[in-house]
Amino acid sequence: MNENERFKILKDNRANIEVYKYLKERLENLTIKVVKNEGSVLELMKKHVLKGWCWQTTESTIVFLNDNDYIERGNLLFEEDKLLIKTYYHSWINFRYRDMEYTFDPCLNILCTKKLYQEVFETEVRGMVSAKEVRDELIDSILNPKPKKIDSSPSSIFVENFMKKLFGEALENKNSEITIIGDDDVYSPMYRNSTGYKAEIEDGKIKKLVAHFYMN
Protein backbone atom coordinates (compact mmCIF):
# COMPACT_ATOMS: atom_id res chain seq x y z
CA MET A 1 0.00 0.00 0.00
CA ASN A 2 1.06 3.56 -0.55
CA GLU A 3 0.79 6.36 2.02
CA ASN A 4 -2.56 7.69 0.79
CA GLU A 5 -4.14 4.23 0.87
CA ARG A 6 -3.01 3.67 4.46
CA PHE A 7 -4.43 7.00 5.66
CA LYS A 8 -7.71 6.40 3.82
CA ILE A 9 -8.22 3.10 5.65
CA LEU A 10 -7.70 4.82 8.99
CA LYS A 11 -9.95 7.73 8.03
CA ASP A 12 -12.73 5.36 6.96
CA ASN A 13 -12.46 3.38 10.20
CA ARG A 14 -12.29 6.08 12.84
CA ALA A 15 -13.42 5.32 16.38
CA ASN A 16 -17.03 6.18 17.13
CA ILE A 17 -18.21 9.43 18.68
CA GLU A 18 -18.37 7.91 22.17
CA VAL A 19 -14.59 7.47 22.18
CA TYR A 20 -14.10 11.07 21.04
CA LYS A 21 -16.36 12.28 23.85
CA TYR A 22 -14.34 10.26 26.35
CA LEU A 23 -11.09 11.86 25.19
CA LYS A 24 -12.61 15.33 25.09
CA GLU A 25 -13.69 15.00 28.71
CA ARG A 26 -10.35 13.60 29.90
CA LEU A 27 -8.35 16.28 28.06
CA GLU A 28 -10.51 19.34 28.76
CA ASN A 29 -7.94 20.85 31.16
CA LEU A 30 -5.03 20.68 28.72
CA THR A 31 -4.20 23.72 26.60
CA ILE A 32 -1.49 23.60 23.95
CA LYS A 33 0.29 26.60 22.46
CA VAL A 34 2.21 25.95 19.26
CA VAL A 35 3.47 28.58 16.79
CA LYS A 36 0.46 30.95 16.44
CA ASN A 37 -2.14 28.42 17.54
CA GLU A 38 -3.67 27.79 20.95
CA GLY A 39 -6.39 25.38 22.01
CA SER A 40 -7.26 21.87 23.11
CA VAL A 41 -5.39 18.94 21.62
CA LEU A 42 -8.53 17.82 19.75
CA GLU A 43 -9.05 21.30 18.28
CA LEU A 44 -5.45 21.54 17.12
CA MET A 45 -5.57 17.98 15.77
CA LYS A 46 -8.47 18.94 13.50
CA LYS A 47 -6.47 21.96 12.25
CA HIS A 48 -3.51 19.67 11.39
CA VAL A 49 -1.04 21.94 13.22
CA LEU A 50 0.50 19.31 15.53
CA LYS A 51 2.43 17.37 12.90
CA GLY A 52 6.13 17.49 13.74
CA TRP A 53 5.45 17.93 17.46
CA CYS A 54 4.78 14.29 18.35
CA TRP A 55 7.15 14.01 21.32
CA GLN A 56 5.81 17.15 22.98
CA THR A 57 2.16 16.39 22.17
CA THR A 58 2.07 12.80 23.38
CA GLU A 59 4.01 13.57 26.54
CA SER A 60 1.77 16.54 27.41
CA THR A 61 -1.44 14.63 26.64
CA ILE A 62 -0.79 11.27 28.28
CA VAL A 63 -0.69 12.77 31.81
CA PHE A 64 -4.49 13.14 31.76
CA LEU A 65 -5.12 9.49 30.92
CA ASN A 66 -5.09 6.38 33.11
CA ASP A 67 -1.88 5.14 34.77
CA ASN A 68 -1.54 2.10 32.50
CA ASP A 69 -2.20 3.92 29.23
CA TYR A 70 1.06 4.46 27.40
CA ILE A 71 3.09 6.13 24.68
CA GLU A 72 4.78 4.07 21.98
CA ARG A 73 7.69 5.41 19.95
CA GLY A 74 9.03 3.94 16.75
CA ASN A 75 8.63 3.68 13.00
CA LEU A 76 5.47 3.75 10.93
CA LEU A 77 5.57 2.23 7.46
CA PHE A 78 4.08 4.76 5.06
CA GLU A 79 4.98 3.27 1.69
CA GLU A 80 6.58 0.10 0.39
CA ASP A 81 7.18 -1.23 -3.09
CA LYS A 82 10.10 -2.73 -4.97
CA LEU A 83 11.82 0.63 -5.34
CA LEU A 84 10.82 2.51 -2.19
CA ILE A 85 10.46 1.94 1.53
CA LYS A 86 9.26 5.06 3.34
CA THR A 87 9.09 5.07 7.14
CA TYR A 88 8.22 7.81 9.62
CA TYR A 89 9.80 8.07 13.08
CA HIS A 90 7.00 9.00 15.42
CA SER A 91 5.17 8.59 18.74
CA TRP A 92 1.51 7.84 19.51
CA ILE A 93 -0.74 7.07 22.49
CA ASN A 94 -2.48 3.80 23.29
CA PHE A 95 -5.35 3.83 25.79
CA ARG A 96 -8.08 1.50 27.00
CA TYR A 97 -11.78 2.37 26.91
CA ARG A 98 -14.59 -0.11 27.65
CA ASP A 99 -12.35 -3.17 27.29
CA MET A 100 -11.03 -2.05 23.89
CA GLU A 101 -7.58 -0.65 23.20
CA TYR A 102 -7.39 2.41 20.96
CA THR A 103 -4.61 4.46 19.41
CA PHE A 104 -4.77 8.24 19.62
CA ASP A 105 -2.37 9.97 17.23
CA PRO A 106 -3.21 13.69 17.39
CA CYS A 107 -0.27 14.73 15.23
CA LEU A 108 -1.52 12.66 12.28
CA ASN A 109 -5.23 13.20 13.11
CA ILE A 110 -5.94 9.54 13.85
CA LEU A 111 -8.18 7.84 16.43
CA CYS A 112 -8.86 4.16 15.80
CA THR A 113 -8.42 0.73 17.36
CA LYS A 114 -4.86 -0.15 18.28
CA LYS A 115 -5.10 -3.34 16.22
CA LEU A 116 -5.96 -1.43 13.04
CA TYR A 117 -3.23 1.18 13.62
CA GLN A 118 -0.63 -1.57 14.06
CA GLU A 119 -1.76 -3.45 10.97
CA VAL A 120 -2.01 -0.44 8.64
CA PHE A 121 1.32 1.14 9.63
CA GLU A 122 3.11 -2.15 10.42
CA THR A 123 4.46 -0.41 13.51
CA GLU A 124 8.03 -1.01 14.66
CA VAL A 125 8.07 -0.09 18.36
CA ARG A 126 11.44 1.05 19.71
CA GLY A 127 10.38 2.35 23.10
CA MET A 128 7.41 2.98 25.36
CA VAL A 129 6.52 4.72 28.60
CA SER A 130 3.41 4.67 30.81
CA ALA A 131 1.14 7.59 31.63
CA LYS A 132 2.08 7.27 35.30
CA GLU A 133 5.81 7.54 34.55
CA VAL A 134 5.33 10.67 32.45
CA ARG A 135 2.95 12.25 34.96
CA ASP A 136 5.28 11.61 37.90
CA GLU A 137 8.24 13.05 36.00
CA LEU A 138 6.29 16.14 34.94
CA ILE A 139 4.94 16.84 38.43
CA ASP A 140 8.40 16.47 39.95
CA SER A 141 9.92 18.80 37.33
CA ILE A 142 7.27 21.45 37.99
CA LEU A 143 7.34 21.23 41.78
CA ASN A 144 11.12 20.89 42.02
CA PRO A 145 12.54 22.90 39.11
CA LYS A 146 16.25 22.98 38.57
CA PRO A 147 17.66 26.41 39.46
CA LYS A 148 18.53 28.61 36.50
CA LYS A 149 22.09 29.76 36.08
CA ILE A 150 22.34 33.51 36.58
CA ASP A 151 24.81 35.51 34.52
CA SER A 152 25.25 38.95 36.09
CA SER A 153 27.85 40.22 33.64
CA PRO A 154 27.14 43.64 32.08
CA SER A 155 26.79 42.13 28.60
CA SER A 156 24.25 39.56 29.82
CA ILE A 157 22.19 42.22 31.63
CA PHE A 158 22.21 44.38 28.49
CA VAL A 159 20.97 41.49 26.34
CA GLU A 160 18.24 40.59 28.86
CA ASN A 161 16.95 44.19 29.01
CA PHE A 162 17.05 44.45 25.22
CA MET A 163 15.04 41.22 24.88
CA LYS A 164 12.45 42.44 27.38
CA LYS A 165 11.93 45.62 25.37
CA LEU A 166 11.78 43.73 22.09
CA PHE A 167 9.52 40.83 23.07
CA GLY A 168 7.78 42.21 26.15
CA GLU A 169 4.92 40.04 27.41
CA ALA A 170 5.94 37.00 25.36
CA LEU A 171 9.31 36.87 27.12
CA GLU A 172 7.68 37.37 30.53
CA ASN A 173 5.35 34.43 29.81
CA LYS A 174 8.26 32.23 28.81
CA ASN A 175 10.17 33.14 31.95
CA SER A 176 7.18 32.15 34.10
CA GLU A 177 7.07 28.65 32.61
CA ILE A 178 8.93 25.56 33.79
CA THR A 179 10.91 24.55 30.73
CA ILE A 180 11.61 20.86 30.18
CA ILE A 181 14.25 19.71 27.73
CA GLY A 182 14.08 15.96 27.17
CA ASP A 183 16.83 13.47 26.55
CA ASP A 184 17.54 10.88 23.85
CA ASP A 185 16.57 7.77 25.83
CA VAL A 186 13.62 6.32 23.88
CA TYR A 187 12.22 4.90 27.15
CA SER A 188 12.47 8.23 28.96
CA PRO A 189 9.29 9.96 30.19
CA MET A 190 10.46 13.18 28.52
CA TYR A 191 12.00 11.97 25.28
CA ARG A 192 13.14 14.81 23.02
CA ASN A 193 10.73 17.18 24.72
CA SER A 194 11.08 20.96 24.51
CA THR A 195 8.11 22.47 26.28
CA GLY A 196 7.34 25.28 28.68
CA TYR A 197 4.74 24.20 31.24
CA LYS A 198 2.37 26.02 33.57
CA ALA A 199 0.32 23.80 35.84
CA GLU A 200 -2.17 23.69 38.68
CA ILE A 201 -1.29 20.73 40.89
CA GLU A 202 -3.34 19.58 43.90
CA ASP A 203 -2.76 16.50 46.04
CA GLY A 204 -0.27 15.11 43.53
CA LYS A 205 -2.69 15.48 40.61
CA ILE A 206 -2.50 17.79 37.60
CA LYS A 207 -5.71 19.82 37.54
CA LYS A 208 -4.81 22.12 34.65
CA LEU A 209 -1.87 22.25 32.29
CA VAL A 210 -0.70 24.71 29.65
CA ALA A 211 1.96 23.31 27.35
CA HIS A 212 3.91 25.75 25.17
CA PHE A 213 5.95 24.00 22.49
CA TYR A 214 9.36 25.34 21.46
CA MET A 215 11.77 24.20 18.79
CA ASN A 216 14.81 22.35 20.14
C-alpha positions in Angstrom: 0.0 0.0 0.0 1.1 3.6 -0.5 0.8 6.4 2.0 -2.6 7.7 0.8 -4.1 4.2 0.9 -3.0 3.7 4.5 -4.4 7.0 5.7 -7.7 6.4 3.8 -8.2 3.1 5.6 -7.7 4.8 9.0 -10.0 7.7 8.0 -12.7 5.4 7.0 -12.5 3.4 10.2 -12.3 6.1 12.8 -13.4 5.3 16.4 -17.0 6.2 17.1 -18.2 9.4 18.7 -18.4 7.9 22.2 -14.6 7.5 22.2 -14.1 11.1 21.0 -16.4 12.3 23.9 -14.3 10.3 26.3 -11.1 11.9 25.2 -12.6 15.3 25.1 -13.7 15.0 28.7 -10.4 13.6 29.9 -8.3 16.3 28.1 -10.5 19.3 28.8 -7.9 20.9 31.2 -5.0 20.7 28.7 -4.2 23.7 26.6 -1.5 23.6 24.0 0.3 26.6 22.5 2.2 25.9 19.3 3.5 28.6 16.8 0.5 31.0 16.4 -2.1 28.4 17.5 -3.7 27.8 21.0 -6.4 25.4 22.0 -7.3 21.9 23.1 -5.4 18.9 21.6 -8.5 17.8 19.7 -9.0 21.3 18.3 -5.4 21.5 17.1 -5.6 18.0 15.8 -8.5 18.9 13.5 -6.5 22.0 12.3 -3.5 19.7 11.4 -1.0 21.9 13.2 0.5 19.3 15.5 2.4 17.4 12.9 6.1 17.5 13.7 5.4 17.9 17.5 4.8 14.3 18.3 7.2 14.0 21.3 5.8 17.1 23.0 2.2 16.4 22.2 2.1 12.8 23.4 4.0 13.6 26.5 1.8 16.5 27.4 -1.4 14.6 26.6 -0.8 11.3 28.3 -0.7 12.8 31.8 -4.5 13.1 31.8 -5.1 9.5 30.9 -5.1 6.4 33.1 -1.9 5.1 34.8 -1.5 2.1 32.5 -2.2 3.9 29.2 1.1 4.5 27.4 3.1 6.1 24.7 4.8 4.1 22.0 7.7 5.4 19.9 9.0 3.9 16.8 8.6 3.7 13.0 5.5 3.7 10.9 5.6 2.2 7.5 4.1 4.8 5.1 5.0 3.3 1.7 6.6 0.1 0.4 7.2 -1.2 -3.1 10.1 -2.7 -5.0 11.8 0.6 -5.3 10.8 2.5 -2.2 10.5 1.9 1.5 9.3 5.1 3.3 9.1 5.1 7.1 8.2 7.8 9.6 9.8 8.1 13.1 7.0 9.0 15.4 5.2 8.6 18.7 1.5 7.8 19.5 -0.7 7.1 22.5 -2.5 3.8 23.3 -5.4 3.8 25.8 -8.1 1.5 27.0 -11.8 2.4 26.9 -14.6 -0.1 27.6 -12.4 -3.2 27.3 -11.0 -2.1 23.9 -7.6 -0.7 23.2 -7.4 2.4 21.0 -4.6 4.5 19.4 -4.8 8.2 19.6 -2.4 10.0 17.2 -3.2 13.7 17.4 -0.3 14.7 15.2 -1.5 12.7 12.3 -5.2 13.2 13.1 -5.9 9.5 13.9 -8.2 7.8 16.4 -8.9 4.2 15.8 -8.4 0.7 17.4 -4.9 -0.1 18.3 -5.1 -3.3 16.2 -6.0 -1.4 13.0 -3.2 1.2 13.6 -0.6 -1.6 14.1 -1.8 -3.4 11.0 -2.0 -0.4 8.6 1.3 1.1 9.6 3.1 -2.1 10.4 4.5 -0.4 13.5 8.0 -1.0 14.7 8.1 -0.1 18.4 11.4 1.1 19.7 10.4 2.4 23.1 7.4 3.0 25.4 6.5 4.7 28.6 3.4 4.7 30.8 1.1 7.6 31.6 2.1 7.3 35.3 5.8 7.5 34.6 5.3 10.7 32.4 3.0 12.3 35.0 5.3 11.6 37.9 8.2 13.1 36.0 6.3 16.1 34.9 4.9 16.8 38.4 8.4 16.5 40.0 9.9 18.8 37.3 7.3 21.5 38.0 7.3 21.2 41.8 11.1 20.9 42.0 12.5 22.9 39.1 16.3 23.0 38.6 17.7 26.4 39.5 18.5 28.6 36.5 22.1 29.8 36.1 22.3 33.5 36.6 24.8 35.5 34.5 25.3 39.0 36.1 27.8 40.2 33.6 27.1 43.6 32.1 26.8 42.1 28.6 24.3 39.6 29.8 22.2 42.2 31.6 22.2 44.4 28.5 21.0 41.5 26.3 18.2 40.6 28.9 17.0 44.2 29.0 17.1 44.4 25.2 15.0 41.2 24.9 12.5 42.4 27.4 11.9 45.6 25.4 11.8 43.7 22.1 9.5 40.8 23.1 7.8 42.2 26.1 4.9 40.0 27.4 5.9 37.0 25.4 9.3 36.9 27.1 7.7 37.4 30.5 5.4 34.4 29.8 8.3 32.2 28.8 10.2 33.1 32.0 7.2 32.1 34.1 7.1 28.6 32.6 8.9 25.6 33.8 10.9 24.5 30.7 11.6 20.9 30.2 14.3 19.7 27.7 14.1 16.0 27.2 16.8 13.5 26.6 17.5 10.9 23.9 16.6 7.8 25.8 13.6 6.3 23.9 12.2 4.9 27.1 12.5 8.2 29.0 9.3 10.0 30.2 10.5 13.2 28.5 12.0 12.0 25.3 13.1 14.8 23.0 10.7 17.2 24.7 11.1 21.0 24.5 8.1 22.5 26.3 7.3 25.3 28.7 4.7 24.2 31.2 2.4 26.0 33.6 0.3 23.8 35.8 -2.2 23.7 38.7 -1.3 20.7 40.9 -3.3 19.6 43.9 -2.8 16.5 46.0 -0.3 15.1 43.5 -2.7 15.5 40.6 -2.5 17.8 37.6 -5.7 19.8 37.5 -4.8 22.1 34.6 -1.9 22.2 32.3 -0.7 24.7 29.6 2.0 23.3 27.4 3.9 25.8 25.2 6.0 24.0 22.5 9.4 25.3 21.5 11.8 24.2 18.8 14.8 22.3 20.1 
